[in-house]
Amino acid sequence: MLFENEYLGNVYENLEKRNFGEKEFLQAASEVFASLECVLKRYPALEKEGVFERLVEPERFIQFRVPWVDDSGNIRVNRGFRVEFNSAVGPYKGGLRFHPTVNASVIKFLGFEQVFKNALTGLPMGGGKGGSDFNPKGKSDGEVMRFCQSFMAELFRHIGPNTDVPAGDIGVGAREIGYLFGYYKKLTNSFTGVLTGKGLSYGGSLFRTQATGYGLCYYVQNMLKILKGTSLEGKTVLVSGSGNVAIYAAVKATELGAKVVAMSDSNGYIYDKDGVRLDVVKNIKLQRRGRIREYVDEVKTATYKDNFKDIWAIPCDVALACATQNELDEKSAELLIKNGVCCVGEGANMPSTANAVDMFLKAGVAFGPGKAANAGGVACSGLEMSQNSMRYSWTFDEVEAKIKDIMNNIFEKGYAASKEYGEPGNLVLGSNIAGFSKVCEAMLAQGIV
Ligand code: NDP
């Protein structure tokens, strides 16, 4: 039995049966359950309320056909998803991911994590997630637009500014959000804040692009200060990925005095001992939609190696995992610990495997789980929703100050819960408990729904 508590063990066993083979979803659920065993011990009445059974069953799960026509006139068919996981705290909120690896398990794991993350922000947002196995890489703008329109032709029935508010994620950036928003507006004849991550000319929030990466660094600063008595100043940092989260995490870490020496994409990684030149990375990834290997064409002192996972073999003080789920495994954790890493922050969702997390915690590495450390993005989206409702917009500095506050609070809540439950500094435990407490209280107040 995975859990000491018999009731929790039975709920999990049933979950495995009902979601057979969905390894990412089961991984996320078992991590949360493991953290909540001590809560259940303190509040055994939760069993009678069926809170755990309800928590792991999405309120709604939608799967749909997305047919579209490519530039050569061929008909293509992808699969679309939206999971509306939990609306106890507010309207469903969570991004859309377009990537060939997307399936029901990935969408459910992301939606489940989102429930706790959104609760931690303190803003009124429930949890949801969606996406498709469509791969935008190598597609023309016309193809991406036709795909987005077909995707929205179904999704529009399920979303709304007070119901469910999607945003971007891997493969869904400003271009895709623009096409999705435009089609929603046409279908419903209404201009509302139904999506976040919008362009600034039609209701987007300043700071949204930077929010997740910068927020991660604010969170890491808290971890370093409180748990290690130090700061990012002078630290050597690895950042995996080179997308939205990775780039802005690298920018803020550099601004805070750290030296980022490596970045990656799904093919490989670059190492630049002098500190990665972020103007070059931005140009390659954001302007040209190119590959990270192109960095060495412009910066001759840097090196490129295939196999993105090997980035974790480079000695560093701080590791920021900002690419995708399960990118940092046991072997990588072992190398990082051996080389003296003192802090690991998750910019991506569940980038560390369960074993890797255990190893970091046992080795005394300060470990910031994604649902807390990368919440800056969705917090900014929550602020975008508020601005849209008020028909108002805050300045860049105003939004940044609010996000900084929210990230400090998220750290505080997780740290306080870790102390209250006897494992000071275990932010996995603390963040799961703090997020759960809010969702659970709201669920209990609303009856059996
Ligand atoms: P992007 O699409 O902008 O970038 C993703 C990066 O990760 C790219 O460098 C990509 O490389 C790499 N990557 C993607 N899939 C894989 C894979 N299977 N193996 C190795 N590398 C991979 O996405 P984001 O930066 O927006 O998202 C990154 C992570 O952060 C995700 O886990 C996302 O859920 C999470 N997140 C994002 C938020 C946001 O505000 N954007 C908010 C909170 C969490 P390549 O170009 O080769 O595909």
Residues whose N, C-alpha, C, O or C-beta is under 5 A from the ligand:
A	BS01	NDP	D169 I170 G171 T212 G241 S242 G243 N244 V245 A246 S264 D265 S266 N267 C322 A323 T324 Q325 G347 A348 N349 N374 G377
